[in-house]
Amino acid sequence: KLTSLTLAGNYISGNIPQGIGNLVNLHFLSLFEMMLTGSIPDSIGKLSKLQRVLLHTNNISGIIPSSIRNITQLGILDLADNNLEGGIPVSLGDCENLQGLNLSNNQLSGAIPRQLVDLFSLLFLYLDYNHLTGPLPLQVGNLKNIEVLSISGNKLSGEIPSTLGDCLVLEFLYMDANLFQGTIPSSFTQLKGIQVLSLSHNNLSGHIPRFLGKFPFIQNLNLSYNMFEDEVPNEGVFLNVSAFSIVGNNK
């Protein structure tokens, strides 16, 4: 019974064969940093015991198969640094044990599915540097265990949902290089554990909230290249030149 397949870092090219679906006892699939091309076979959905799938840093293209919903024990799915396209499948919302999802640096488009940010189990979610559009769903507040949320480098728009303040254990929030507008929600006062807050290169406006200076653990606050207008508060992180950036605003 093969439970682990690890070929990572080898100069192996070609497609992932459909026959991989026959390895029904596989718990761990590690094929990252290779030269794989083609698409992820639908048959991967037959591997219901899989807990970790690491396919990052290849040249895999095509869509993320919706059959992934059948891998109900999946804990980590890393597909970053490929050429995947199409939308983020709604079916990922069926992977109720998913703790880490990395889809960054692909060609994914469309909206962030509400079902994805309904996943209570998620600790890490990386969707940065794709072509995602539309708002950040209000349901993002259901990510009660999320520690890292990275959605930078997309074309996401609308206001930052106030529900994001319900993600009480959030430590790293990257939302830069999008089209977000409006103000920084007052609900962010609840993000007491935040270490990095990056909101640069958006269309945010209004005043810079004083409460941002009161975060005890913040190491980096980037508000550059927005449309904030008034004075910078003079406390906490705002006094640390290396930790705070406000260039390119209207003030």
Secondary structure in CASP SS format (residue, H / E / C, confidence):
PFRMAT SS
TARGET T0000
AUTHOR 0000-0000-0000
METHOD secondary structure of the structure
MODEL  1
K C 1.00
L C 1.00
T C 1.00
S E 1.00
L E 1.00
T E 1.00
L C 1.00
A C 1.00
G C 1.00
N C 1.00
Y C 1.00
I C 1.00
S E 1.00
G E 1.00
N C 1.00
I C 1.00
P C 1.00
Q H 1.00
G H 1.00
I H 1.00
G H 1.00
N H 1.00
L C 1.00
V C 1.00
N C 1.00
L C 1.00
H C 1.00
F E 1.00
L E 1.00
S E 1.00
L C 1.00
F C 1.00
E C 1.00
M C 1.00
M E 1.00
L E 1.00
T C 1.00
G C 1.00
S C 1.00
I C 1.00
P C 1.00
D H 1.00
S H 1.00
I H 1.00
G H 1.00
K H 1.00
L C 1.00
S C 1.00
K C 1.00
L C 1.00
Q C 1.00
R E 1.00
V E 1.00
L E 1.00
L C 1.00
H C 1.00
T C 1.00
N C 1.00
N C 1.00
I C 1.00
S E 1.00
G E 1.00
I C 1.00
I C 1.00
P C 1.00
S H 1.00
S H 1.00
I H 1.00
R H 1.00
N H 1.00
I C 1.00
T C 1.00
Q C 1.00
L C 1.00
G C 1.00
I E 1.00
L E 1.00
D E 1.00
L C 1.00
A C 1.00
D C 1.00
N C 1.00
N E 1.00
L E 1.00
E E 1.00
G E 1.00
G C 1.00
I C 1.00
P C 1.00
V H 1.00
S H 1.00
L H 1.00
G H 1.00
D H 1.00
C C 1.00
E C 1.00
N C 1.00
L C 1.00
Q C 1.00
G E 1.00
L E 1.00
N E 1.00
L C 1.00
S C 1.00
N C 1.00
N C 1.00
Q E 1.00
L E 1.00
S E 1.00
G E 1.00
A C 1.00
I C 1.00
P C 1.00
R C 1.00
Q C 1.00
L H 1.00
V H 1.00
D H 1.00
L C 1.00
F C 1.00
S C 1.00
L C 1.00
L C 1.00
F E 1.00
L E 1.00
Y E 1.00
L C 1.00
D C 1.00
Y C 1.00
N C 1.00
H E 1.00
L E 1.00
T E 1.00
G E 1.00
P C 1.00
L C 1.00
P C 1.00
L H 1.00
Q H 1.00
V H 1.00
G H 1.00
N H 1.00
L C 1.00
K C 1.00
N C 1.00
I C 1.00
E C 1.00
V E 1.00
L E 1.00
S E 1.00
I C 1.00
S C 1.00
G C 1.00
N C 1.00
K E 1.00
L E 1.00
S E 1.00
G E 1.00
E E 1.00
I C 1.00
P C 1.00
S H 1.00
T H 1.00
L H 1.00
G H 1.00
D H 1.00
C C 1.00
L C 1.00
V C 1.00
L C 1.00
E C 1.00
F E 1.00
L E 1.00
Y E 1.00
M C 1.00
D C 1.00
A C 1.00
N C 1.00
L E 1.00
F E 1.00
Q E 1.00
G E 1.00
T C 1.00
I C 1.00
P C 1.00
S H 1.00
S H 1.00
F H 1.00
T H 1.00
Q H 1.00
L C 1.00
K C 1.00
G C 1.00
I C 1.00
Q C 1.00
V E 1.00
L E 1.00
S E 1.00
L C 1.00
S C 1.00
H C 1.00
N C 1.00
N E 1.00
L E 1.00
S E 1.00
G E 1.00
H C 1.00
I C 1.00
P C 1.00
R H 1.00
F H 1.00
L H 1.00
G H 1.00
K H 1.00
F C 1.00
P C 1.00
F C 1.00
I C 1.00
Q C 1.00
N E 1.00
L E 1.00
N E 1.00
L C 1.00
S C 1.00
Y C 1.00
N C 1.00
M E 1.00
F E 1.00
E C 1.00
D C 1.00
E C 1.00
V C 1.00
P C 1.00
N C 1.00
E C 1.00
G H 1.00
V H 1.00
F H 1.00
L H 1.00
N C 1.00
V C 1.00
S C 1.00
A C 1.00
F E 1.00
S E 1.00
I C 1.00
V C 1.00
G C 1.00
N C 1.00
N C 1.00
K C 1.00
END
